[in-house]
Amino acid sequence: MINRVEICGVNTSKLPVLSNEEKDELLKKIKNGDKEAREKFINGNLRLVLSVVGRFSGRGENADDLFQIGCVGLIKAIDNFDITLNVQFSTYAVPMIIGEIRRYLRDNNMVRVSRSIRDLAYKVLQVKEKKSKETGKEPTIEEIAKELNVSKEEISFCLDAIQDPVSLQEPVYNDGTDSVYIMDQVKDKKNTDELWAENITMIESLKKLNEKEKMIISKRFFDGRTQMEVADEIGISQAQVSRLEKSAINHMKRLWK
């Protein structure tokens, strides 16, 4: 659906592309109330909406609906963009478009969240944004609760209620070679592959690893540490921990054969 050429009656293969100079000039005109410039700027950034919509493919959602919602986010970004800031418009617009689509998906999710909880969650997000701009740092739950005159538990509950489910296979970091996935950051002391320790072949193969690999395998699969925790303890990056872990496991597998 997302890869269709025509979405909402728009031929996506013929969408215009604006140069940075054209964008800057149009933005100045828009701030002066030029409606024609605004229309041209919107059309010139529809490819940006299309690229964001592509991130939500595979969810069974109608591409036309997502594209229209994305355009709402684009228009909001245009109306709120500060041309005096040294920021590319796309850098500012993409989170706005994503946020608008996510709100639409939350509000239309089969698991319904009550209107009162959604309203409180949006108020919380507004307070967070406001206080972050004022103080330069994200406010605590206690500060938000005091501002809205509600309990901390209500704040936590409403924020959890509007969160989108995330796949354990979703990458959270990539250094150009290996990806670190969410499942690599999950600690589970109850399932740390104790059965491996019962296998004498595995114990012997552990002895063949170098000290750093042995340390990583021990901390990851016997102590139940996350890759991030291991990285902090031994003073290397999480991506390096991921590579060493995979290398050690492959080495051990070869010894088992």
LUMFIMI-751659 format. One record per residue (C-alpha): residue number from 1; residue in one letter; chain; x, y, z. Coordinates in pm, whole numbers, plus 50000, padded with zeros to 5 digits. Example, Ala and Ser with C-alpha at 12.3 -4.5 7.8 and 13.67 -1.06 7.14 Angstrom:
# residues 2
+-----+----+----+-------+-------+-------+
|   i | aa | ch |     x |     y |     z |
+-----+----+----+-------+-------+-------+
|   1 |  A |  A | 51230 | 49550 | 50780 |
|   2 |  S |  A | 51367 | 49894 | 50714 |
+-----+----+----+-------+-------+-------+
# end
This chain:
# residues 257
+-----+----+----+-------+-------+-------+
|   i | aa | ch |     x |     y |     z |
+-----+----+----+-------+-------+-------+
|   1 |  M |  A | 50000 | 50000 | 50000 |
|   2 |  I |  A | 50273 | 50244 | 50099 |
|   3 |  N |  A | 50460 | 50186 | 49773 |
|   4 |  R |  A | 50171 | 50295 | 49552 |
|   5 |  V |  A | 50247 | 50565 | 49298 |
|   6 |  E |  A | 49921 | 50750 | 49360 |
|   7 |  I |  A | 49817 | 50839 | 49716 |
|   8 |  C |  A | 49517 | 51061 | 49794 |
|   9 |  G |  A | 49496 | 51144 | 49424 |
|  10 |  V |  A | 49857 | 51269 | 49425 |
|  11 |  N |  A | 50103 | 51122 | 49178 |
|  12 |  T |  A | 50399 | 51074 | 49413 |
|  13 |  S |  A | 50641 | 51017 | 49126 |
|  14 |  K |  A | 50583 | 51375 | 49011 |
|  15 |  L |  A | 50610 | 51553 | 49346 |
|  16 |  P |  A | 50824 | 51868 | 49319 |
|  17 |  V |  A | 51156 | 51904 | 49498 |
|  18 |  L |  A | 51264 | 52239 | 49641 |
|  19 |  S |  A | 51623 | 52351 | 49681 |
|  20 |  N |  A | 51738 | 52483 | 50020 |
|  21 |  E |  A | 51745 | 52834 | 49876 |
|  22 |  E |  A | 51386 | 52802 | 49752 |
|  23 |  K |  A | 51274 | 52671 | 50091 |
|  24 |  D |  A | 51436 | 52961 | 50276 |
|  25 |  E |  A | 51280 | 53214 | 50042 |
|  26 |  L |  A | 50934 | 53057 | 50065 |
|  27 |  L |  A | 50950 | 53037 | 50445 |
|  28 |  K |  A | 51020 | 53409 | 50464 |
|  29 |  K |  A | 50722 | 53479 | 50242 |
|  30 |  I |  A | 50502 | 53246 | 50447 |
|  31 |  K |  A | 50586 | 53435 | 50765 |
|  32 |  N |  A | 50471 | 53750 | 50587 |
|  33 |  G |  A | 50134 | 53592 | 50510 |
|  34 |  D |  A | 50192 | 53484 | 50150 |
|  35 |  K |  A | 49933 | 53207 | 50094 |
|  36 |  E |  A | 50064 | 53116 | 49749 |
|  37 |  A |  A | 50412 | 53062 | 49892 |
|  38 |  R |  A | 50259 | 52845 | 50167 |
|  39 |  E |  A | 50083 | 52626 | 49912 |
|  40 |  K |  A | 50400 | 52589 | 49708 |
|  41 |  F |  A | 50602 | 52503 | 50020 |
|  42 |  I |  A | 50352 | 52236 | 50125 |
|  43 |  N |  A | 50359 | 52073 | 49780 |
|  44 |  G |  A | 50738 | 52094 | 49779 |
|  45 |  N |  A | 50757 | 51896 | 50106 |
|  46 |  L |  A | 50508 | 51619 | 50035 |
|  47 |  R |  A | 50799 | 51384 | 49961 |
|  48 |  L |  A | 50901 | 51436 | 50323 |
|  49 |  V |  A | 50555 | 51320 | 50436 |
|  50 |  L |  A | 50579 | 51022 | 50201 |
|  51 |  S |  A | 50915 | 50917 | 50346 |
|  52 |  V |  A | 50775 | 50930 | 50701 |
|  53 |  V |  A | 50462 | 50735 | 50603 |
|  54 |  G |  A | 50692 | 50462 | 50471 |
|  55 |  R |  A | 50815 | 50402 | 50826 |
|  56 |  F |  A | 50468 | 50287 | 50925 |
|  57 |  S |  A | 50428 | 50029 | 50649 |
|  58 |  G |  A | 50333 | 49677 | 50748 |
|  59 |  R |  A | 50077 | 49783 | 51009 |
|  60 |  G |  A | 49778 | 49724 | 50785 |
|  61 |  E |  A | 49687 | 50093 | 50786 |
|  62 |  N |  A | 49547 | 50268 | 50482 |
|  63 |  A |  A | 49824 | 50463 | 50307 |
|  64 |  D |  A | 49585 | 50741 | 50205 |
|  65 |  D |  A | 49481 | 50797 | 50567 |
|  66 |  L |  A | 49840 | 50802 | 50692 |
|  67 |  F |  A | 49943 | 51040 | 50414 |
|  68 |  Q |  A | 49661 | 51282 | 50499 |
|  69 |  I |  A | 49746 | 51271 | 50869 |
|  70 |  G |  A | 50113 | 51325 | 50782 |
|  71 |  C |  A | 50016 | 51633 | 50582 |
|  72 |  V |  A | 49842 | 51770 | 50892 |
|  73 |  G |  A | 50170 | 51728 | 51078 |
|  74 |  L |  A | 50356 | 51901 | 50794 |
|  75 |  I |  A | 50120 | 52199 | 50804 |
|  76 |  K |  A | 50156 | 52226 | 51182 |
|  77 |  A |  A | 50533 | 52222 | 51140 |
|  78 |  I |  A | 50515 | 52503 | 50882 |
|  79 |  D |  A | 50293 | 52713 | 51107 |
|  80 |  N |  A | 50518 | 52669 | 51410 |
|  81 |  F |  A | 50864 | 52673 | 51249 |
|  82 |  D |  A | 51096 | 52951 | 51367 |
|  83 |  I |  A | 51303 | 53069 | 51070 |
|  84 |  T |  A | 51544 | 53251 | 51303 |
|  85 |  L |  A | 51675 | 52922 | 51440 |
|  86 |  N |  A | 51972 | 52760 | 51270 |
|  87 |  V |  A | 51778 | 52439 | 51201 |
|  88 |  Q |  A | 51680 | 52270 | 50876 |
|  89 |  F |  A | 51303 | 52264 | 50827 |
|  90 |  S |  A | 51306 | 51888 | 50769 |
|  91 |  T |  A | 51481 | 51834 | 51104 |
|  92 |  Y |  A | 51195 | 52016 | 51276 |
|  93 |  A |  A | 50914 | 51876 | 51061 |
|  94 |  V |  A | 50986 | 51503 | 51071 |
|  95 |  P |  A | 50916 | 51461 | 51448 |
|  96 |  M |  A | 50598 | 51667 | 51405 |
|  97 |  I |  A | 50478 | 51443 | 51121 |
|  98 |  I |  A | 50569 | 51126 | 51311 |
|  99 |  G |  A | 50392 | 51256 | 51622 |
| 100 |  E |  A | 50075 | 51333 | 51429 |
| 101 |  I |  A | 50068 | 50985 | 51274 |
| 102 |  R |  A | 50136 | 50817 | 51608 |
| 103 |  R |  A | 49853 | 51011 | 51770 |
| 104 |  Y |  A | 49622 | 50896 | 51491 |
| 105 |  L |  A | 49731 | 50534 | 51535 |
| 106 |  R |  A | 49687 | 50553 | 51912 |
| 107 |  D |  A | 49340 | 50706 | 51884 |
| 108 |  N |  A | 49236 | 50442 | 51631 |
| 109 |  N |  A | 49401 | 50146 | 51800 |
| 110 |  M |  A | 49187 | 49839 | 51865 |
| 111 |  V |  A | 49295 | 49861 | 52229 |
| 112 |  R |  A | 49097 | 50167 | 52320 |
| 113 |  V |  A | 49232 | 50420 | 52566 |
| 114 |  S |  A | 48970 | 50636 | 52735 |
| 115 |  R |  A | 48937 | 50998 | 52625 |
| 116 |  S |  A | 49012 | 51126 | 52977 |
| 117 |  I |  A | 49341 | 50934 | 52991 |
| 118 |  R |  A | 49442 | 51053 | 52643 |
| 119 |  D |  A | 49356 | 51412 | 52732 |
| 120 |  L |  A | 49565 | 51395 | 53049 |
| 121 |  A |  A | 49854 | 51238 | 52855 |
| 122 |  Y |  A | 49850 | 51519 | 52601 |
| 123 |  K |  A | 49846 | 51778 | 52882 |
| 124 |  V |  A | 50146 | 51603 | 53035 |
| 125 |  L |  A | 50331 | 51615 | 52703 |
| 126 |  Q |  A | 50251 | 51986 | 52668 |
| 127 |  V |  A | 50385 | 52057 | 53018 |
| 128 |  K |  A | 50698 | 51854 | 52943 |
| 129 |  E |  A | 50761 | 52051 | 52625 |
| 130 |  K |  A | 50690 | 52384 | 52794 |
| 131 |  K |  A | 50915 | 52321 | 53096 |
| 132 |  S |  A | 51190 | 52173 | 52880 |
| 133 |  K |  A | 51202 | 52496 | 52680 |
| 134 |  E |  A | 51196 | 52711 | 52995 |
| 135 |  T |  A | 51460 | 52522 | 53195 |
| 136 |  G |  A | 51660 | 52342 | 52927 |
| 137 |  K |  A | 51595 | 52004 | 53088 |
| 138 |  E |  A | 51308 | 51756 | 53102 |
| 139 |  P |  A | 51085 | 51799 | 53409 |
| 140 |  T |  A | 51040 | 51518 | 53661 |
| 141 |  I |  A | 50710 | 51337 | 53713 |
| 142 |  E |  A | 50678 | 51517 | 54048 |
| 143 |  E |  A | 50707 | 51857 | 53878 |
| 144 |  I |  A | 50450 | 51767 | 53614 |
| 145 |  A |  A | 50211 | 51627 | 53875 |
| 146 |  K |  A | 50238 | 51949 | 54076 |
| 147 |  E |  A | 50179 | 52161 | 53766 |
| 148 |  L |  A | 49863 | 51968 | 53669 |
| 149 |  N |  A | 49751 | 51904 | 54027 |
| 150 |  V |  A | 49724 | 51526 | 53983 |
| 151 |  S |  A | 49905 | 51233 | 54141 |
| 152 |  K |  A | 50236 | 51093 | 54017 |
| 153 |  E |  A | 50064 | 50758 | 53962 |
| 154 |  E |  A | 49813 | 50916 | 53724 |
| 155 |  I |  A | 50097 | 51075 | 53525 |
| 156 |  S |  A | 50281 | 50743 | 53490 |
| 157 |  F |  A | 49963 | 50553 | 53404 |
| 158 |  C |  A | 49848 | 50789 | 53129 |
| 159 |  L |  A | 50194 | 50800 | 52968 |
| 160 |  D |  A | 50215 | 50420 | 52967 |
| 161 |  A |  A | 49866 | 50398 | 52818 |
| 162 |  I |  A | 49956 | 50594 | 52506 |
| 163 |  Q |  A | 50285 | 50420 | 52434 |
| 164 |  D |  A | 50310 | 50225 | 52109 |
| 165 |  P |  A | 50422 | 49862 | 52139 |
| 166 |  V |  A | 50781 | 49813 | 52021 |
| 167 |  S |  A | 50930 | 49503 | 51863 |
| 168 |  L |  A | 51224 | 49341 | 52045 |
| 169 |  Q |  A | 51386 | 49317 | 51702 |
| 170 |  E |  A | 51379 | 49695 | 51652 |
| 171 |  P |  A | 51734 | 49837 | 51618 |
| 172 |  V |  A | 51827 | 50109 | 51864 |
| 173 |  Y |  A | 52182 | 50170 | 51740 |
| 174 |  N |  A | 52386 | 50107 | 51429 |
| 175 |  D |  A | 52751 | 50199 | 51379 |
| 176 |  G |  A | 52755 | 50105 | 51010 |
| 177 |  T |  A | 52849 | 49741 | 51067 |
| 178 |  D |  A | 52644 | 49579 | 51342 |
| 179 |  S |  A | 52307 | 49677 | 51486 |
| 180 |  V |  A | 52215 | 49674 | 51853 |
| 181 |  Y |  A | 51856 | 49561 | 51907 |
| 182 |  I |  A | 51612 | 49625 | 52191 |
| 183 |  M |  A | 51634 | 49258 | 52293 |
| 184 |  D |  A | 52008 | 49311 | 52350 |
| 185 |  Q |  A | 51924 | 49564 | 52622 |
| 186 |  V |  A | 51670 | 49351 | 52806 |
| 187 |  K |  A | 51776 | 49196 | 53134 |
| 188 |  D |  A | 51604 | 48875 | 53245 |
| 189 |  K |  A | 51757 | 48702 | 53547 |
| 190 |  K |  A | 51507 | 48418 | 53522 |
| 191 |  N |  A | 51612 | 48315 | 53172 |
| 192 |  T |  A | 51988 | 48341 | 53147 |
| 193 |  D |  A | 52049 | 48013 | 52965 |
| 194 |  E |  A | 52137 | 47816 | 53280 |
| 195 |  L |  A | 52107 | 47501 | 53071 |
| 196 |  W |  A | 52429 | 47599 | 52897 |
| 197 |  A |  A | 52615 | 47579 | 53229 |
| 198 |  E |  A | 52501 | 47219 | 53267 |
| 199 |  N |  A | 52676 | 47125 | 52946 |
| 200 |  I |  A | 53041 | 47035 | 53007 |
| 201 |  T |  A | 53121 | 47097 | 52641 |
| 202 |  M |  A | 53019 | 47458 | 52679 |
| 203 |  I |  A | 53234 | 47502 | 52990 |
| 204 |  E |  A | 53534 | 47365 | 52805 |
| 205 |  S |  A | 53470 | 47594 | 52510 |
| 206 |  L |  A | 53451 | 47893 | 52743 |
| 207 |  K |  A | 53809 | 47824 | 52845 |
| 208 |  K |  A | 53917 | 47870 | 52482 |
| 209 |  L |  A | 53792 | 48230 | 52468 |
| 210 |  N |  A | 54016 | 48528 | 52536 |
| 211 |  E |  A | 53972 | 48710 | 52867 |
| 212 |  K |  A | 53752 | 48989 | 52731 |
| 213 |  E |  A | 53520 | 48751 | 52547 |
| 214 |  K |  A | 53502 | 48526 | 52852 |
| 215 |  M |  A | 53414 | 48823 | 53072 |
| 216 |  I |  A | 53139 | 48941 | 52834 |
| 217 |  I |  A | 52980 | 48595 | 52803 |
| 218 |  S |  A | 52992 | 48551 | 53181 |
| 219 |  K |  A | 52831 | 48887 | 53256 |
| 220 |  R |  A | 52571 | 48857 | 52980 |
| 221 |  F |  A | 52454 | 48497 | 53025 |
| 222 |  F |  A | 52542 | 48410 | 53384 |
| 223 |  D |  A | 52491 | 48746 | 53559 |
| 224 |  G |  A | 52199 | 48852 | 53337 |
| 225 |  R |  A | 52350 | 49192 | 53251 |
| 226 |  T |  A | 52246 | 49398 | 52949 |
| 227 |  Q |  A | 52499 | 49489 | 52683 |
| 228 |  M |  A | 52484 | 49852 | 52798 |
| 229 |  E |  A | 52567 | 49753 | 53156 |
| 230 |  V |  A | 52857 | 49536 | 53040 |
| 231 |  A |  A | 52987 | 49819 | 52821 |
| 232 |  D |  A | 52983 | 50061 | 53114 |
| 233 |  E |  A | 53163 | 49814 | 53341 |
| 234 |  I |  A | 53450 | 49729 | 53110 |
| 235 |  G |  A | 53481 | 50069 | 52941 |
| 236 |  I |  A | 53396 | 49997 | 52577 |
| 237 |  S |  A | 53097 | 50085 | 52355 |
| 238 |  Q |  A | 52779 | 49878 | 52341 |
| 239 |  A |  A | 52842 | 49811 | 51972 |
| 240 |  Q |  A | 53182 | 49661 | 52062 |
| 241 |  V |  A | 53022 | 49445 | 52329 |
| 242 |  S |  A | 52769 | 49326 | 52071 |
| 243 |  R |  A | 53045 | 49235 | 51821 |
| 244 |  L |  A | 53259 | 49056 | 52082 |
| 245 |  E |  A | 52957 | 48867 | 52214 |
| 246 |  K |  A | 52859 | 48745 | 51867 |
| 247 |  S |  A | 53219 | 48652 | 51790 |
| 248 |  A |  A | 53252 | 48455 | 52115 |
| 249 |  I |  A | 52923 | 48269 | 52061 |
| 250 |  N |  A | 53022 | 48178 | 51703 |
| 251 |  H |  A | 53358 | 48055 | 51832 |
| 252 |  M |  A | 53188 | 47842 | 52096 |
| 253 |  K |  A | 52944 | 47699 | 51841 |
| 254 |  R |  A | 53235 | 47592 | 51621 |
| 255 |  L |  A | 53390 | 47409 | 51917 |
| 256 |  W |  A | 53065 | 47229 | 51995 |
| 257 |  K |  A | 53042 | 47077 | 51646 |
+-----+----+----+-------+-------+-------+
# end
